Amino acid sequence: MSSCAAPPANAPVISITLAGSGDPLLRMEKRLSCAAAGLGIRLDMEIRKDSDVLGIPYLQTPAVLYEGEVIFIGLPRTEKIEAWLRNLV
């Protein structure tokens, strides 16, 4: 995964869970990282490849969970991710 600009050291941190596997998982990870970095937010991402244990069928991955709630299923546009992150900080 190529990297985006790093947020400042004192940036707020948001913890999320990313569930899925393969290329879609990598693409979602990149979109999340770049959206957060652009907003000056750090993400603490837990990557889970056992989405079925989380109650998320494989066909609904990649999925992003925040505080146990599914926020995104599939690959949303980066602008949608940015809007969601803005509302958290």
C-alpha positions as a Markdown table, in Angstrom:
| # | Residue | x | y | z |
|---|---|---|---|---|
| 1 | Met | 0.0 | 0.0 | 0.0 |
| 2 | Ser | 1.4 | 3.4 | -0.9 |
| 3 | Ser | 1.2 | 6.0 | 1.8 |
| 4 | Cys | -0.5 | 9.3 | 2.0 |
| 5 | Ala | 0.8 | 12.3 | 3.9 |
| 6 | Ala | 1.1 | 11.5 | 7.6 |
| 7 | Pro | -1.1 | 13.5 | 10.0 |
| 8 | Pro | 0.6 | 15.5 | 12.8 |
| 9 | Ala | 1.8 | 13.7 | 15.9 |
| 10 | Asn | -0.9 | 15.4 | 18.1 |
| 11 | Ala | -3.7 | 14.5 | 15.7 |
| 12 | Pro | -6.9 | 13.0 | 17.1 |
| 13 | Val | -7.0 | 9.2 | 16.9 |
| 14 | Ile | -10.1 | 7.2 | 15.8 |
| 15 | Ser | -10.2 | 3.5 | 16.3 |
| 16 | Ile | -12.0 | 1.4 | 13.7 |
| 17 | Thr | -12.2 | -2.2 | 12.6 |
| 18 | Leu | -11.7 | -3.1 | 8.9 |
| 19 | Ala | -13.1 | -6.5 | 7.9 |
| 20 | Gly | -12.4 | -8.3 | 4.6 |
| 21 | Ser | -9.6 | -9.7 | 2.6 |
| 22 | Gly | -7.7 | -9.4 | -0.7 |
| 23 | Asp | -7.6 | -6.4 | -3.0 |
| 24 | Pro | -10.9 | -4.8 | -1.8 |
| 25 | Leu | -9.5 | -4.8 | 1.8 |
| 26 | Leu | -6.3 | -3.1 | 0.6 |
| 27 | Arg | -8.2 | -0.5 | -1.4 |
| 28 | Met | -10.5 | 0.3 | 1.6 |
| 29 | Glu | -7.4 | 0.6 | 3.9 |
| 30 | Lys | -5.8 | 3.1 | 1.5 |
| 31 | Arg | -9.0 | 5.1 | 1.1 |
| 32 | Leu | -9.5 | 5.3 | 4.9 |
| 33 | Ser | -5.8 | 6.2 | 5.5 |
| 34 | Cys | -5.8 | 8.9 | 2.8 |
| 35 | Ala | -9.1 | 10.4 | 3.9 |
| 36 | Ala | -8.0 | 10.6 | 7.5 |
| 37 | Ala | -4.6 | 12.0 | 6.7 |
| 38 | Gly | -6.1 | 14.7 | 4.6 |
| 39 | Leu | -8.2 | 15.7 | 7.5 |
| 40 | Gly | -5.4 | 15.6 | 10.1 |
| 41 | Ile | -6.7 | 12.5 | 11.8 |
| 42 | Arg | -4.9 | 9.3 | 12.8 |
| 43 | Leu | -6.6 | 6.0 | 12.4 |
| 44 | Asp | -6.0 | 3.0 | 14.7 |
| 45 | Met | -7.1 | 0.2 | 12.3 |
| 46 | Glu | -7.7 | -3.3 | 13.5 |
| 47 | Ile | -7.7 | -5.6 | 10.4 |
| 48 | Arg | -9.9 | -8.6 | 10.6 |
| 49 | Lys | -9.9 | -11.3 | 7.9 |
| 50 | Asp | -12.5 | -13.4 | 9.7 |
| 51 | Ser | -15.5 | -11.2 | 8.9 |
| 52 | Asp | -17.9 | -14.1 | 9.5 |
| 53 | Val | -16.9 | -14.0 | 13.2 |
| 54 | Leu | -18.1 | -10.4 | 13.3 |
| 55 | Gly | -21.4 | -11.4 | 11.8 |
| 56 | Ile | -20.5 | -9.9 | 8.4 |
| 57 | Pro | -21.0 | -12.2 | 5.4 |
| 58 | Tyr | -18.0 | -12.4 | 3.0 |
| 59 | Leu | -20.1 | -10.8 | 0.2 |
| 60 | Gln | -20.6 | -7.7 | 2.3 |
| 61 | Thr | -16.9 | -7.0 | 2.7 |
| 62 | Pro | -14.8 | -5.0 | 2.9 |
| 63 | Ala | -16.7 | -3.5 | 5.9 |
| 64 | Val | -15.7 | -0.7 | 8.3 |
| 65 | Leu | -16.9 | -0.9 | 11.9 |
| 66 | Tyr | -16.8 | 1.9 | 14.5 |
| 67 | Glu | -17.7 | 1.1 | 18.1 |
| 68 | Gly | -19.1 | -2.3 | 16.9 |
| 69 | Glu | -21.5 | -0.7 | 14.3 |
| 70 | Val | -21.1 | -1.3 | 10.6 |
| 71 | Ile | -20.4 | 2.1 | 9.0 |
| 72 | Phe | -19.5 | 1.1 | 5.4 |
| 73 | Ile | -20.0 | -2.0 | 3.3 |
| 74 | Gly | -18.1 | -2.2 | 0.0 |
| 75 | Leu | -15.9 | 0.6 | -1.3 |
| 76 | Pro | -17.4 | 4.0 | -0.7 |
| 77 | Arg | -16.0 | 7.1 | -2.4 |
| 78 | Thr | -13.2 | 8.8 | -0.4 |
| 79 | Glu | -15.4 | 11.9 | -0.2 |
| 80 | Lys | -18.1 | 9.9 | 1.7 |
| 81 | Ile | -15.4 | 8.6 | 4.1 |
| 82 | Glu | -14.1 | 12.1 | 4.7 |
| 83 | Ala | -17.6 | 13.4 | 5.5 |
| 84 | Trp | -18.1 | 10.6 | 8.0 |
| 85 | Leu | -14.7 | 11.3 | 9.6 |
| 86 | Arg | -15.5 | 15.0 | 9.8 |
| 87 | Asn | -18.6 | 14.3 | 11.9 |
| 88 | Leu | -16.6 | 12.3 | 14.4 |
| 89 | Val | -14.1 | 15.0 | 15.3 |
